[in-house]
Amino acid sequence: MGARLVVRLGYCSDAGAKEANQDFGDALVPEDAASLATKGIALALADGISTSAQGREAAELAVSSFLTDYMATPEAWSVPTSAERVIAAINSWLFARNTGGQGPALEDSARERGLVTTFSALVLKGRSAYIFHVGDGRVAHLSDGACRILTQPHRVDLGGGESLLARALGIDRRVEVDHVQTAIATGDVFVLTSDGVHEHLSDADMHRLLAEPDPQRAAEALVAAARRAGSGDNLTAQVLRVEALPEGDLADVIGDGRELPPAPPLMAGQSFEGLTVLRTLHAGHRSHVYLVREEASGRRLVLKAPATEQAGDAHELQRLMLEEWVARRVTNSHLLCAPPPRSERRHAYALFEYLPGQTLEEWAHAQIATDLAAVRSLVKQVARGLLALHRREILHGDLRPANVIVDADGTARIVDFGSALVAGLEELAPRAGEALYAGTMQFTAPEIWLGHAPTRASDLWSLGALAYFLLTRSLPYGPRLSTAQTRAAQRKLRYVPASEINPEVPDWMDAALACALALDPAQRYAELSEFTYDLSRPNAALRPVTARPLLARRPERVWQAISALLALALAASLLLGGQIAGRPSPIPSRDVKERER
C-alpha cells in the first residue's frame, strides 16, 4: 500500500458576546483506506443567520448532512459532483422547510425566522484540496510561507456600515456555490473561520497565529485573539495541517494486485483458489480468459488473468483490477457485473459473471439481411448501459462490437472496463496519457486522436460507429480516421453515407448516424437518448446527408466510364485512319512537279 493522506485537526467555537452560538463546524476522517482514498477528508463550517432562532439548527443540519451524505455518494463520482449535489439537496430541503416548497426567494423578514445559514466546506483528496463556499465565511490556505484567501464574501453593501447576506443556504430554491481547487503539499495549513473571527483580525495576525504547529492551539488562539479585538459575534475556527500525502496511486482503491503473482496458465479440470476451470474462452497477448465454476456455490464465472508476457506489467495489472472494480460498482441489466469479493486472493486476476452468447461483431456477420428493428433495439440497449456508466461519471473508453455480448434472448451487455476513465479515480492518479490510445482505433472518437481528453461525447461517437457497423459492416470515415491526427487531416475526411453501402438504411436514419458521428464533438447529440430516439423516427431538424460525388462513391464506375470513352475514341480513330488510308492519292499537277524539281 502507498502512503496515505494524514492530517491533524483543531477546532474551537465560542458564542462570544452573544447569548447563543449559531456557528457549527465538524470534520469526518474515514477509518478505512479505500474510503479515505476515494472520498478523502471533509470539513465543514456553517454560520446560522443570527436574527433567526433557527440559525443554529440550520448550521448544524447543513454541516452534519454534508459530511454524512458526501461520504455516501458513489465512489466513482468526482469531488465537485459529489459535493455540489449534496449541497444542492441540503439547500432544497432548507428552502422547502422555510417556504413549504412554494414561492420565490425568502423576503428579508422571512429570513429572520427561517432556517438560513452560510456554508463553507473543505475536502482533501489525493494531492488536491476542494473548497465549496456560500455566504461570508472564509477558507484560507497557508503554503510556503504565503497565506492565500480562497473564498469571497457574498454580501451586498447597503451603505452606512450595513450589509446584506446575498447568498446563503435556505434563501432560494437554487443556490450558486463557489468552487475552488488547489494543489497541496505536506506542511500546508488550511483554516475555516466564521466572520466573527476573520473580520476582526488582520491577515498578518492570522498568519502569525497559524504558525503554531499544533492545530488545536492555533484554533483556540484565533478565537481568543478575535474576542480581544472586540468581535461581538460568534467565533469559530477550524484548522487543518497536512502531515502526509498519498503517492497518487490507485492501490488503496482497486487493490494492489501488483504485489501478487499473476495467475498462472490454467487448464480444463484444474482447481485454482476454490475454482474449477471448465475451459479456456480466450487466449490473447494481453490476457487469458477462462470459464470456471465456483466450488462452494456451483455457479459459473469468468476468470480473467494477465497473459504470461504481461505478468510483470504494472499498467496491465492495474487495468485488470480496474475492470473488476467498475463491474462491481455499477449495476445495470446492460452491463457486465462482478460477484461480491471472495476470500483473500493469492494471485492477481479478476472475476466476472458468465455471459453466454456472441459478440455484436459475430452477430453482425451472421446476419443475412438487415433487420433495422433489431439494430435499433441493440443500440438502445447499449446506450442504456453507457448511460448507467455516465451517471456514475465513468467513461467506457473502448466501446466496439467485440465488447458487447448478445445472449439468446437478444439482450445486449457491455463488457471490458479496462479502458474506463472514472472521474473519482482520475483525481487520485490521472491516466489521461495512458488512456489516450487505450481503445480500439477504428471505434475511437476523432478528438482522441488530436490528444483531447475523452468525454461523454466520445462514448456517443463510439456508439454511433457501432450502430453504423451493424448496418454496413464498414466504418463511417473509412480506414483513414486513425491516421488523421491533426485538424487539417480530419477536415479532409468525409462521412460515408450508410445508405450508399446499404440501400435499406433510410435517409432519415442516415442523418441521425451522421449527427452522432460528427467529427466536431460540439455538433453531436447532447444526450444518448436523443440519438436512439432519432434512430427510430425521422427528425426534420436534422440536416440530410449529402451524397458524395460519384468519384468518391464509385471510383471504379468512373474509371470504367473513362476507359470506355477512351476505347471508343481509339476505335473511332482507327476506323477513320483506315478510311483515309484506303482513298487514292491525288495526281500532282505539271506545275507542282516542275516546282518540286
MIVOZA-205926 format. One record per residue (C-alpha): chain; x negated, y, z; residue number from 0; residue in three letters. Coordinates in steps of 0.05 Angstrom, whole numbers, plus 5000, padded with zeros to 4 digits. Layout:
<recs>
<rec A <X Y Z> NUM ala>
...
</recs>
This chain:
<recs>
<rec A <5000 5000 5000> 0 met>
<rec A <4977 5070 4985> 1 gly>
<rec A <4973 5128 5034> 2 ala>
<rec A <5040 5154 5059> 3 arg>
<rec A <5068 5223 5070> 4 leu>
<rec A <5054 5243 5142> 5 val>
<rec A <5077 5308 5175> 6 val>
<rec A <5082 5339 5244> 7 arg>
<rec A <5144 5378 5262> 8 leu>
<rec A <5161 5434 5311> 9 gly>
<rec A <5229 5464 5326> 10 tyr>
<rec A <5254 5520 5372> 11 cys>
<rec A <5322 5553 5374> 12 ser>
<rec A <5349 5605 5423> 13 asp>
<rec A <5412 5645 5430> 14 ala>
<rec A <5370 5707 5443> 15 gly>
<rec A <5411 5768 5464> 16 ala>
<rec A <5477 5735 5443> 17 lys>
<rec A <5522 5692 5485> 18 glu>
<rec A <5526 5635 5435> 19 ala>
<rec A <5475 5605 5388> 20 asn>
<rec A <5504 5599 5318> 21 gln>
<rec A <5440 5572 5288> 22 asp>
<rec A <5427 5498 5278> 23 phe>
<rec A <5368 5461 5249> 24 gly>
<rec A <5345 5388 5244> 25 asp>
<rec A <5299 5342 5205> 26 ala>
<rec A <5300 5270 5182> 27 leu>
<rec A <5239 5227 5170> 28 val>
<rec A <5255 5157 5142> 29 pro>
<rec A <5225 5099 5180> 30 glu>
<rec A <5216 5051 5122> 31 asp>
<rec A <5163 5062 5070> 32 ala>
<rec A <5210 5054 5010> 33 ala>
<rec A <5259 5108 5033> 34 ser>
<rec A <5201 5153 5052> 35 leu>
<rec A <5174 5146 4981> 36 ala>
<rec A <5240 5153 4943> 37 thr>
<rec A <5275 5205 4986> 38 lys>
<rec A <5218 5239 5024> 39 gly>
<rec A <5224 5281 5088> 40 ile>
<rec A <5281 5331 5094> 41 ala>
<rec A <5290 5392 5139> 42 leu>
<rec A <5349 5440 5140> 43 ala>
<rec A <5367 5504 5177> 44 leu>
<rec A <5434 5539 5178> 45 ala>
<rec A <5457 5604 5209> 46 asp>
<rec A <5532 5606 5221> 47 gly>
<rec A <5564 5675 5209> 48 ile>
<rec A <5561 5710 5276> 49 ser>
<rec A <5630 5742 5272> 50 thr>
<rec A <5665 5674 5267> 51 ser>
<rec A <5679 5630 5327> 52 ala>
<rec A <5667 5570 5280> 53 gln>
<rec A <5598 5593 5258> 54 gly>
<rec A <5561 5541 5300> 55 arg>
<rec A <5608 5486 5276> 56 glu>
<rec A <5595 5506 5203> 57 ala>
<rec A <5520 5508 5213> 58 ala>
<rec A <5516 5441 5248> 59 glu>
<rec A <5562 5407 5198> 60 leu>
<rec A <5522 5434 5139> 61 ala>
<rec A <5455 5411 5166> 62 val>
<rec A <5478 5343 5192> 63 ser>
<rec A <5517 5327 5128> 64 ser>
<rec A <5459 5348 5084> 65 phe>
<rec A <5408 5304 5119> 66 leu>
<rec A <5454 5243 5121> 67 thr>
<rec A <5483 5249 5052> 68 asp>
<rec A <5418 5267 5017> 69 tyr>
<rec A <5385 5204 5043> 70 met>
<rec A <5445 5164 5019> 71 ala>
<rec A <5441 5188 4946> 72 thr>
<rec A <5415 5137 4894> 73 pro>
<rec A <5341 5124 4896> 74 glu>
<rec A <5336 5136 4822> 75 ala>
<rec A <5361 5208 4827> 76 trp>
<rec A <5312 5266 4828> 77 ser>
<rec A <5308 5311 4889> 78 val>
<rec A <5343 5370 4855> 79 pro>
<rec A <5401 5327 4831> 80 thr>
<rec A <5410 5295 4899> 81 ser>
<rec A <5404 5359 4940> 82 ala>
<rec A <5447 5403 4895> 83 glu>
<rec A <5503 5352 4891> 84 arg>
<rec A <5504 5344 4966> 85 val>
<rec A <5503 5419 4978> 86 ile>
<rec A <5560 5429 4928> 87 ala>
<rec A <5601 5376 4964> 88 ala>
<rec A <5589 5409 5032> 89 ile>
<rec A <5608 5477 5004> 90 asn>
<rec A <5672 5448 4974> 91 ser>
<rec A <5691 5416 5040> 92 trp>
<rec A <5680 5481 5079> 93 leu>
<rec A <5717 5522 5028> 94 phe>
<rec A <5776 5474 5029> 95 ala>
<rec A <5778 5479 5105> 96 arg>
<rec A <5777 5555 5101> 97 asn>
<rec A <5830 5563 5046> 98 thr>
<rec A <5868 5498 5043> 99 gly>
<rec A <5835 5487 4975> 100 gly>
<rec A <5873 5545 4945> 101 gln>
<rec A <5857 5615 4923> 102 gly>
<rec A <5795 5654 4904> 103 pro>
<rec A <5735 5672 4947> 104 ala>
<rec A <5746 5689 5020> 105 leu>
<rec A <5761 5761 5037> 106 glu>
<rec A <5717 5795 5089> 107 asp>
<rec A <5770 5787 5143> 108 ser>
<rec A <5776 5713 5129> 109 ala>
<rec A <5701 5703 5135> 110 arg>
<rec A <5704 5727 5207> 111 glu>
<rec A <5746 5667 5227> 112 arg>
<rec A <5723 5615 5177> 113 gly>
<rec A <5671 5560 5170> 114 leu>
<rec A <5616 5602 5137> 115 val>
<rec A <5541 5592 5142> 116 thr>
<rec A <5476 5606 5108> 117 thr>
<rec A <5434 5546 5089> 118 phe>
<rec A <5361 5531 5074> 119 ser>
<rec A <5332 5462 5062> 120 ala>
<rec A <5262 5435 5050> 121 leu>
<rec A <5248 5367 5021> 122 val>
<rec A <5177 5339 5016> 123 leu>
<rec A <5170 5281 4968> 124 lys>
<rec A <5106 5254 4938> 125 gly>
<rec A <5060 5313 4929> 126 arg>
<rec A <5114 5366 4919> 127 ser>
<rec A <5159 5409 4962> 128 ala>
<rec A <5230 5427 4940> 129 tyr>
<rec A <5267 5486 4970> 130 ile>
<rec A <5342 5498 4966> 131 phe>
<rec A <5369 5564 4992> 132 his>
<rec A <5435 5602 5002> 133 val>
<rec A <5440 5664 5046> 134 gly>
<rec A <5389 5704 5086> 135 asp>
<rec A <5347 5651 5118> 136 gly>
<rec A <5274 5644 5097> 137 arg>
<rec A <5226 5589 5077> 138 val>
<rec A <5151 5607 5075> 139 ala>
<rec A <5091 5566 5054> 140 his>
<rec A <5020 5574 5082> 141 leu>
<rec A <4966 5544 5037> 142 ser>
<rec A <4892 5560 5030> 143 asp>
<rec A <4898 5618 5079> 144 gly>
<rec A <4953 5653 5040> 145 ala>
<rec A <5027 5658 5060> 146 cys>
<rec A <5080 5658 5005> 147 arg>
<rec A <5154 5670 5017> 148 ile>
<rec A <5194 5621 4974> 149 leu>
<rec A <5264 5649 4984> 150 thr>
<rec A <5301 5715 4973> 151 gln>
<rec A <5356 5742 5018> 152 pro>
<rec A <5426 5741 4988> 153 his>
<rec A <5451 5805 5017> 154 arg>
<rec A <5485 5867 4989> 155 val>
<rec A <5462 5934 5017> 156 asp>
<rec A <5523 5976 5037> 157 leu>
<rec A <5481 6036 5059> 158 gly>
<rec A <5473 6066 5128> 159 gly>
<rec A <5436 6005 5152> 160 gly>
<rec A <5496 5959 5137> 161 glu>
<rec A <5493 5899 5091> 162 ser>
<rec A <5539 5843 5070> 163 leu>
<rec A <5523 5770 5060> 164 leu>
<rec A <5531 5759 4986> 165 ala>
<rec A <5522 5683 4985> 166 arg>
<rec A <5537 5630 5037> 167 ala>
<rec A <5569 5562 5042> 168 leu>
<rec A <5644 5563 5050> 169 gly>
<rec A <5657 5631 5018> 170 ile>
<rec A <5674 5610 4947> 171 asp>
<rec A <5697 5548 4910> 172 arg>
<rec A <5628 5542 4879> 173 arg>
<rec A <5561 5562 4906> 174 val>
<rec A <5498 5583 4870> 175 glu>
<rec A <5437 5551 4901> 176 val>
<rec A <5366 5577 4891> 177 asp>
<rec A <5316 5522 4877> 178 his>
<rec A <5240 5526 4881> 179 val>
<rec A <5189 5470 4872> 180 gln>
<rec A <5116 5477 4892> 181 thr>
<rec A <5056 5431 4898> 182 ala>
<rec A <5030 5415 4968> 183 ile>
<rec A <4963 5396 4998> 184 ala>
<rec A <4940 5366 5063> 185 thr>
<rec A <4939 5420 5117> 186 gly>
<rec A <4995 5462 5086> 187 asp>
<rec A <5047 5491 5133> 188 val>
<rec A <5120 5506 5118> 189 phe>
<rec A <5164 5548 5163> 190 val>
<rec A <5240 5556 5161> 191 leu>
<rec A <5268 5615 5201> 192 thr>
<rec A <5335 5648 5213> 193 ser>
<rec A <5340 5724 5201> 194 asp>
<rec A <5335 5736 5276> 195 gly>
<rec A <5262 5716 5271> 196 val>
<rec A <5233 5739 5205> 197 his>
<rec A <5268 5807 5204> 198 glu>
<rec A <5232 5826 5269> 199 his>
<rec A <5162 5801 5253> 200 leu>
<rec A <5113 5826 5202> 201 ser>
<rec A <5082 5779 5152> 202 asp>
<rec A <5015 5788 5187> 203 ala>
<rec A <5046 5769 5255> 204 asp>
<rec A <5078 5706 5226> 205 met>
<rec A <5013 5687 5191> 206 his>
<rec A <4975 5695 5256> 207 arg>
<rec A <5025 5655 5298> 208 leu>
<rec A <5027 5599 5247> 209 leu>
<rec A <4952 5590 5253> 210 ala>
<rec A <4968 5550 5316> 211 glu>
<rec A <4953 5477 5297> 212 pro>
<rec A <5010 5448 5339> 213 asp>
<rec A <5076 5458 5301> 214 pro>
<rec A <5118 5456 5364> 215 gln>
<rec A <5076 5511 5398> 216 arg>
<rec A <5078 5552 5333> 217 ala>
<rec A <5154 5548 5330> 218 ala>
<rec A <5161 5569 5403> 219 glu>
<rec A <5111 5626 5392> 220 ala>
<rec A <5151 5653 5333> 221 leu>
<rec A <5216 5654 5372> 222 val>
<rec A <5184 5686 5433> 223 ala>
<rec A <5149 5740 5391> 224 ala>
<rec A <5214 5758 5354> 225 ala>
<rec A <5251 5765 5420> 226 arg>
<rec A <5196 5810 5448> 227 arg>
<rec A <5201 5852 5384> 228 ala>
<rec A <5273 5869 5401> 229 gly>
<rec A <5313 5818 5360> 230 ser>
<rec A <5386 5819 5380> 231 gly>
<rec A <5405 5758 5340> 232 asp>
<rec A <5399 5683 5348> 233 asn>
<rec A <5328 5659 5337> 234 leu>
<rec A <5308 5593 5304> 235 thr>
<rec A <5243 5568 5274> 236 ala>
<rec A <5224 5501 5244> 237 gln>
<rec A <5150 5488 5229> 238 val>
<rec A <5122 5431 5188> 239 leu>
<rec A <5049 5415 5179> 240 arg>
<rec A <5026 5365 5125> 241 val>
<rec A <4978 5314 5154> 242 glu>
<rec A <4971 5265 5096> 243 ala>
<rec A <4997 5257 5026> 244 leu>
<rec A <5012 5195 4983> 245 pro>
<rec A <4967 5179 4925> 246 glu>
<rec A <5020 5187 4872> 247 gly>
<rec A <5033 5113 4863> 248 asp>
<rec A <5096 5071 4857> 249 leu>
<rec A <5071 5015 4902> 250 ala>
<rec A <5115 5033 4962> 251 asp>
<rec A <5177 5037 4917> 252 val>
<rec A <5176 4979 4867> 253 ile>
<rec A <5129 4932 4904> 254 gly>
<rec A <5055 4926 4899> 255 asp>
<rec A <5054 4865 4853> 256 gly>
<rec A <4983 4884 4832> 257 arg>
<rec A <4957 4855 4897> 258 glu>
<rec A <4988 4788 4880> 259 leu>
<rec A <4961 4738 4829> 260 pro>
<rec A <5005 4734 4767> 261 pro>
<rec A <5050 4674 4759> 262 ala>
<rec A <5011 4620 4722> 263 pro>
<rec A <5035 4590 4656> 264 pro>
<rec A <5094 4545 4673> 265 leu>
<rec A <5121 4481 4641> 266 met>
<rec A <5190 4449 4639> 267 ala>
<rec A <5204 4408 4701> 268 gly>
<rec A <5152 4445 4743> 269 gln>
<rec A <5172 4471 4813> 270 ser>
<rec A <5149 4541 4829> 271 phe>
<rec A <5165 4582 4892> 272 glu>
<rec A <5233 4550 4902> 273 gly>
<rec A <5250 4550 4828> 274 leu>
<rec A <5252 4493 4778> 275 thr>
<rec A <5230 4511 4707> 276 val>
<rec A <5281 4487 4656> 277 leu>
<rec A <5249 4512 4591> 278 arg>
<rec A <5209 4569 4560> 279 thr>
<rec A <5253 4623 4529> 280 leu>
<rec A <5198 4667 4501> 281 his>
<rec A <5122 4668 4499> 282 ala>
<rec A <5090 4733 4474> 283 gly>
<rec A <5026 4771 4481> 284 his>
<rec A <5055 4814 4537> 285 arg>
<rec A <5099 4766 4577> 286 ser>
<rec A <5125 4696 4584> 287 his>
<rec A <5199 4685 4599> 288 val>
<rec A <5227 4621 4629> 289 tyr>
<rec A <5296 4594 4645> 290 leu>
<rec A <5294 4569 4717> 291 val>
<rec A <5342 4540 4767> 292 arg>
<rec A <5342 4565 4839> 293 glu>
<rec A <5334 4502 4881> 294 glu>
<rec A <5372 4529 4941> 295 ala>
<rec A <5435 4553 4903> 296 ser>
<rec A <5432 4516 4837> 297 gly>
<rec A <5443 4580 4797> 298 arg>
<rec A <5404 4592 4733> 299 arg>
<rec A <5359 4653 4729> 300 leu>
<rec A <5307 4682 4683> 301 val>
<rec A <5235 4688 4707> 302 leu>
<rec A <5190 4738 4671> 303 lys>
<rec A <5115 4736 4684> 304 ala>
<rec A <5057 4773 4652> 305 pro>
<rec A <5021 4736 4597> 306 ala>
<rec A <4952 4708 4613> 307 thr>
<rec A <4917 4763 4574> 308 glu>
<rec A <4956 4817 4613> 309 gln>
<rec A <4943 4786 4681> 310 ala>
<rec A <4893 4840 4702> 311 gly>
<rec A <4931 4899 4671> 312 asp>
<rec A <4958 4941 4728> 313 ala>
<rec A <5003 4980 4680> 314 his>
<rec A <5036 4917 4653> 315 glu>
<rec A <5048 4891 4724> 316 leu>
<rec A <5079 4958 4743> 317 gln>
<rec A <5125 4954 4682> 318 arg>
<rec A <5146 4884 4704> 319 leu>
<rec A <5162 4907 4775> 320 met>
<rec A <5199 4968 4748> 321 leu>
<rec A <5244 4923 4706> 322 glu>
<rec A <5270 4886 4766> 323 glu>
<rec A <5274 4949 4809> 324 trp>
<rec A <5321 4982 4758> 325 val>
<rec A <5362 4919 4745> 326 ala>
<rec A <5376 4913 4820> 327 arg>
<rec A <5399 4985 4829> 328 arg>
<rec A <5447 4997 4771> 329 val>
<rec A <5507 4951 4768> 330 thr>
<rec A <5548 4951 4704> 331 asn>
<rec A <5581 4898 4661> 332 ser>
<rec A <5538 4920 4602> 333 his>
<rec A <5470 4918 4637> 334 leu>
<rec A <5425 4862 4658> 335 leu>
<rec A <5424 4855 4733> 336 cys>
<rec A <5376 4822 4782> 337 ala>
<rec A <5392 4777 4842> 338 pro>
<rec A <5381 4801 4913> 339 pro>
<rec A <5309 4795 4938> 340 pro>
<rec A <5287 4726 4958> 341 arg>
<rec A <5233 4706 5007> 342 ser>
<rec A <5166 4740 5002> 343 glu>
<rec A <5132 4723 4936> 344 arg>
<rec A <5063 4694 4929> 345 arg>
<rec A <5056 4713 4856> 346 his>
<rec A <5074 4773 4812> 347 ala>
<rec A <5136 4760 4770> 348 tyr>
<rec A <5207 4786 4761> 349 ala>
<rec A <5274 4750 4767> 350 leu>
<rec A <5338 4767 4730> 351 phe>
<rec A <5406 4736 4718> 352 glu>
<rec A <5410 4689 4658> 353 tyr>
<rec A <5449 4716 4598> 354 leu>
<rec A <5465 4662 4547> 355 pro>
<rec A <5477 4689 4477> 356 gly>
<rec A <5440 4721 4419> 357 gln>
<rec A <5406 4787 4409> 358 thr>
<rec A <5441 4841 4369> 359 leu>
<rec A <5386 4832 4317> 360 glu>
<rec A <5404 4759 4310> 361 glu>
<rec A <5478 4776 4310> 362 trp>
<rec A <5469 4827 4254> 363 ala>
<rec A <5431 4779 4209> 364 his>
<rec A <5483 4725 4220> 365 ala>
<rec A <5540 4768 4193> 366 gln>
<rec A <5561 4753 4122> 367 ile>
<rec A <5609 4812 4114> 368 ala>
<rec A <5613 4878 4150> 369 thr>
<rec A <5661 4878 4209> 370 asp>
<rec A <5669 4952 4225> 371 leu>
<rec A <5713 4938 4285> 372 ala>
<rec A <5662 4891 4315> 373 ala>
<rec A <5606 4940 4304> 374 val>
<rec A <5645 4996 4337> 375 arg>
<rec A <5661 4952 4397> 376 ser>
<rec A <5588 4932 4406> 377 leu>
<rec A <5563 5003 4400> 378 val>
<rec A <5615 5027 4450> 379 lys>
<rec A <5594 4973 4500> 380 gln>
<rec A <5521 4991 4493> 381 val>
<rec A <5539 5065 4504> 382 ala>
<rec A <5574 5046 4569> 383 arg>
<rec A <5512 5012 4593> 384 gly>
<rec A <5470 5073 4574> 385 leu>
<rec A <5519 5119 4610> 386 leu>
<rec A <5512 5078 4673> 387 ala>
<rec A <5437 5087 4670> 388 leu>
<rec A <5442 5162 4654> 389 his>
<rec A <5488 5173 4714> 390 arg>
<rec A <5431 5148 4757> 391 arg>
<rec A <5381 5193 4720> 392 glu>
<rec A <5349 5134 4684> 393 ile>
<rec A <5330 5135 4611> 394 leu>
<rec A <5324 5066 4578> 395 his>
<rec A <5268 5087 4531> 396 gly>
<rec A <5268 5024 4488> 397 asp>
<rec A <5338 5013 4462> 398 leu>
<rec A <5337 4968 4400> 399 arg>
<rec A <5376 4908 4373> 400 pro>
<rec A <5327 4858 4405> 401 ala>
<rec A <5341 4888 4474> 402 asn>
<rec A <5416 4876 4473> 403 val>
<rec A <5446 4808 4486> 404 ile>
<rec A <5515 4789 4459> 405 val>
<rec A <5549 4729 4491> 406 asp>
<rec A <5601 4682 4461> 407 ala>
<rec A <5658 4729 4482> 408 asp>
<rec A <5627 4788 4446> 409 gly>
<rec A <5603 4824 4509> 410 thr>
<rec A <5540 4865 4498> 411 ala>
<rec A <5489 4877 4554> 412 arg>
<rec A <5426 4918 4552> 413 ile>
<rec A <5363 4884 4577> 414 val>
<rec A <5288 4901 4586> 415 asp>
<rec A <5278 4962 4630> 416 phe>
<rec A <5203 4961 4627> 417 gly>
<rec A <5201 5027 4589> 418 ser>
<rec A <5253 5061 4633> 419 ala>
<rec A <5240 5131 4658> 420 leu>
<rec A <5270 5140 4728> 421 val>
<rec A <5275 5214 4749> 422 ala>
<rec A <5266 5197 4823> 423 gly>
<rec A <5204 5156 4809> 424 leu>
<rec A <5174 5206 4760> 425 glu>
<rec A <5170 5255 4818> 426 glu>
<rec A <5123 5206 4852> 427 leu>
<rec A <5080 5183 4794> 428 ala>
<rec A <5094 5217 4727> 429 pro>
<rec A <5087 5168 4669> 430 arg>
<rec A <5103 5214 4611> 431 ala>
<rec A <5037 5200 4576> 432 gly>
<rec A <5044 5125 4587> 433 glu>
<rec A <5116 5123 4564> 434 ala>
<rec A <5105 5163 4500> 435 leu>
<rec A <5100 5103 4455> 436 tyr>
<rec A <5128 5052 4502> 437 ala>
<rec A <5189 5037 4459> 438 gly>
<rec A <5193 5004 4391> 439 thr>
<rec A <5174 5055 4340> 440 met>
<rec A <5229 5041 4289> 441 gln>
<rec A <5282 5059 4341> 442 phe>
<rec A <5244 5114 4378> 443 thr>
<rec A <5273 5184 4372> 444 ala>
<rec A <5234 5232 4327> 445 pro>
<rec A <5218 5283 4382> 446 glu>
<rec A <5179 5229 4419> 447 ile>
<rec A <5131 5226 4361> 448 trp>
<rec A <5120 5301 4369> 449 leu>
<rec A <5097 5290 4441> 450 gly>
<rec A <5161 5314 4474> 451 his>
<rec A <5188 5282 4538> 452 ala>
<rec A <5246 5233 4528> 453 pro>
<rec A <5316 5259 4545> 454 thr>
<rec A <5386 5231 4542> 455 arg>
<rec A <5388 5256 4471> 456 ala>
<rec A <5331 5208 4456> 457 ser>
<rec A <5371 5148 4481> 458 asp>
<rec A <5430 5174 4439> 459 leu>
<rec A <5386 5174 4377> 460 trp>
<rec A <5365 5103 4391> 461 ser>
<rec A <5438 5083 4398> 462 leu>
<rec A <5453 5116 4331> 463 gly>
<rec A <5395 5078 4299> 464 ala>
<rec A <5421 5014 4329> 465 leu>
<rec A <5491 5027 4300> 466 ala>
<rec A <5460 5044 4233> 467 tyr>
<rec A <5421 4979 4233> 468 phe>
<rec A <5483 4938 4248> 469 leu>
<rec A <5517 4968 4188> 470 leu>
<rec A <5459 4968 4139> 471 thr>
<rec A <5403 4923 4165> 472 arg>
<rec A <5360 4984 4150> 473 ser>
<rec A <5331 5047 4184> 474 leu>
<rec A <5363 5116 4176> 475 pro>
<rec A <5299 5150 4152> 476 tyr>
<rec A <5264 5091 4122> 477 gly>
<rec A <5197 5065 4148> 478 pro>
<rec A <5162 5133 4147> 479 arg>
<rec A <5191 5163 4212> 480 leu>
<rec A <5137 5135 4258> 481 ser>
<rec A <5082 5165 4215> 482 thr>
<rec A <5116 5234 4215> 483 ala>
<rec A <5083 5261 4278> 484 gln>
<rec A <5086 5336 4261> 485 thr>
<rec A <5145 5382 4250> 486 arg>
<rec A <5123 5394 4178> 487 ala>
<rec A <5122 5319 4164> 488 ala>
<rec A <5190 5309 4196> 489 gln>
<rec A <5221 5365 4155> 490 arg>
<rec A <5205 5325 4093> 491 lys>
<rec A <5246 5266 4117> 492 leu>
<rec A <5317 5257 4092> 493 arg>
<rec A <5373 5217 4123> 494 tyr>
<rec A <5392 5157 4080> 495 val>
<rec A <5468 5154 4080> 496 pro>
<rec A <5492 5088 4107> 497 ala>
<rec A <5546 5086 4053> 498 ser>
<rec A <5492 5084 3999> 499 glu>
<rec A <5466 5018 4028> 500 ile>
<rec A <5534 4991 4050> 501 asn>
<rec A <5593 5018 4010> 502 pro>
<rec A <5641 4991 4063> 503 glu>
<rec A <5618 5046 4111> 504 val>
<rec A <5669 5104 4106> 505 pro>
<rec A <5643 5174 4093> 506 asp>
<rec A <5671 5200 4159> 507 trp>
<rec A <5635 5144 4197> 508 met>
<rec A <5571 5161 4160> 509 asp>
<rec A <5579 5233 4183> 510 ala>
<rec A <5582 5210 4256> 511 ala>
<rec A <5519 5169 4246> 512 leu>
<rec A <5483 5228 4214> 513 ala>
<rec A <5502 5273 4273> 514 cys>
<rec A <5475 5223 4324> 515 ala>
<rec A <5412 5214 4283> 516 leu>
<rec A <5396 5287 4272> 517 ala>
<rec A <5321 5300 4274> 518 leu>
<rec A <5332 5360 4320> 519 asp>
<rec A <5359 5338 4388> 520 pro>
<rec A <5400 5402 4394> 521 ala>
<rec A <5441 5382 4332> 522 gln>
<rec A <5462 5314 4361> 523 arg>
<rec A <5523 5298 4401> 524 tyr>
<rec A <5522 5326 4472> 525 ala>
<rec A <5554 5262 4500> 526 glu>
<rec A <5551 5189 4484> 527 leu>
<rec A <5627 5186 4486> 528 ser>
<rec A <5632 5237 4430> 529 glu>
<rec A <5592 5193 4385> 530 phe>
<rec A <5631 5129 4399> 531 thr>
<rec A <5697 5167 4391> 532 tyr>
<rec A <5677 5193 4323> 533 asp>
<rec A <5656 5124 4300> 534 leu>
<rec A <5729 5103 4307> 535 ser>
<rec A <5766 5161 4274> 536 arg>
<rec A <5750 5218 4226> 537 pro>
<rec A <5725 5284 4255> 538 asn>
<rec A <5739 5342 4207> 539 ala>
<rec A <5689 5385 4244> 540 ala>
<rec A <5630 5342 4222> 541 leu>
<rec A <5591 5361 4161> 542 arg>
<rec A <5600 5309 4105> 543 pro>
<rec A <5537 5271 4088> 544 val>
<rec A <5507 5297 4023> 545 thr>
<rec A <5490 5245 3972> 546 ala>
<rec A <5416 5243 3956> 547 arg>
<rec A <5390 5254 3885> 548 pro>
<rec A <5391 5193 3840> 549 leu>
<rec A <5315 5190 3841> 550 leu>
<rec A <5316 5183 3917> 551 ala>
<rec A <5375 5135 3918> 552 arg>
<rec A <5358 5090 3859> 553 arg>
<rec A <5288 5106 3834> 554 pro>
<rec A <5288 5041 3794> 555 glu>
<rec A <5350 5064 3756> 556 arg>
<rec A <5317 5130 3738> 557 val>
<rec A <5255 5096 3713> 558 trp>
<rec A <5296 5045 3676> 559 gln>
<rec A <5333 5101 3641> 560 ala>
<rec A <5268 5137 3625> 561 ile>
<rec A <5238 5072 3599> 562 ser>
<rec A <5300 5061 3556> 563 ala>
<rec A <5295 5131 3527> 564 leu>
<rec A <5222 5122 3512> 565 leu>
<rec A <5236 5056 3479> 566 ala>
<rec A <5290 5088 3435> 567 leu>
<rec A <5243 5145 3418> 568 ala>
<rec A <5189 5095 3399> 569 leu>
<rec A <5237 5055 3357> 570 ala>
<rec A <5261 5117 3322> 571 ala>
<rec A <5190 5138 3308> 572 ser>
<rec A <5172 5071 3279> 573 leu>
<rec A <5234 5070 3236> 574 leu>
<rec A <5223 5140 3209> 575 leu>
<rec A <5149 5125 3197> 576 gly>
<rec A <5167 5063 3157> 577 gly>
<rec A <5216 5101 3113> 578 gln>
<rec A <5164 5154 3098> 579 ile>
<rec A <5111 5102 3081> 580 ala>
<rec A <5158 5068 3031> 581 gly>
<rec A <5170 5131 2988> 582 arg>
<rec A <5130 5140 2921> 583 pro>
<rec A <5075 5192 2925> 584 ser>
<rec A <5086 5255 2882> 585 pro>
<rec A <5040 5262 2819> 586 ile>
<rec A <4995 5323 2825> 587 pro>
<rec A <5005 5376 2771> 588 ser>
<rec A <4949 5392 2720> 589 arg>
<rec A <4935 5459 2754> 590 asp>
<rec A <4925 5425 2821> 591 val>
<rec A <4878 5375 2790> 592 lys>
<rec A <4838 5430 2758> 593 glu>
<rec A <4832 5466 2825> 594 arg>
<rec A <4811 5402 2861> 595 glu>
<rec A <4755 5394 2810> 596 arg>
</recs>
